[in-house]
Amino acid sequence: MGNGMIAVVAAIVGVAGTLLAPIFSQRLLGRIQGEQFERQQQAARADWLREQEQAELAERRNCYVATNAAYRRYRIQLMDYLWHLHRGTVDAEARAELAAARDAHNAAFAEAQMVASAAVLTHLDDLAAALGEAYVKIKRLERGAPLADGSLDDIDGELRGFWERWRRNAQSDACRHRRRHTVG
């Protein structure tokens, strides 16, 4: 090959390189920008999921606090009503306070059914049943038709033991939760 031919080939390669360089650069830039966009989308999706988890956790925590307070209040009102019954001082105000506590308890339980885990709902259901049984026993005692295990002392013992049951259940749930989130 002569010098002229080498010069023509070099010129063709040079011109082709000059003409193709912007196309290759643009494709490379497009690929890089696409990868950056995808990473940004993944980061935004991860942020959104994290925010959703935090919002759900806050909602669940608020619900658990309200449910805990409602269960405590209902139990205390049952004990207070039992005390009024024992002293013979049950009046419209005591009945209204018990009814309000019972309604608040039912509302809190209904809300918990929407956000609580199955394990928590099982415990809440058991505790609600125990409070419901205590309520029935108190009302039967008030009417003068107590159940066999519905004496004042029996009911008082159940209501006092109720919170120990609640604490044990809460501790076992907390242990299970820690194990689930610390193991792998």
C-alpha positions, 0 to 999 in steps of 0.5 A: 500500500502506498503512502497515498492509500495510507493517507486516504485510509487514515482520513476515512478512519479519522472522519468516521471517528469524528462523525461517530464520536458524538453518537457513541458519546451520546449513547454512553451518556444516555446509559449513564443517565439511565442508570443514575435515574434508576438508582434515584428511583430505587432510593426514592422507593426505599425512602417511601417504603421506610416512611410508610413503615414508620407511619404504620409503626406510629399508628400501631403504637398510638393504637396500642397506647389508646387500647392499653389506656382503655383496658386499664380504665375499664378494669379500674371502673369495674373495680370501682363499681364493685366497690360501690356495689359492696358499699351499697352506693351504686348510683347513676353516676357510677353506672354512667362512668362504667358505661363510658369506660366500657364503650371506650374499651370497645372502641379501642378494641375495634380500632386495635382489630384494624392495626394489631398483629394476630398475636396481639389481637389474640391477647386483647381478645382474651383480656376483653373476654375476661373483662366481659366476664367480670362485667357480667358477674358484677351485674349478676351480683348487683341483681342478686343472682350471682354466678357460682364463682361470682362473689365479691371476693371472686370478682375482685381477685379476677380483676386484680389478677387481670393486670398480671395476665396482661403484663405476662402477655405483653412481656412474652410478645415483646420477647418474641418481637425482639427475637424475630428482629434480632435473628438474621 
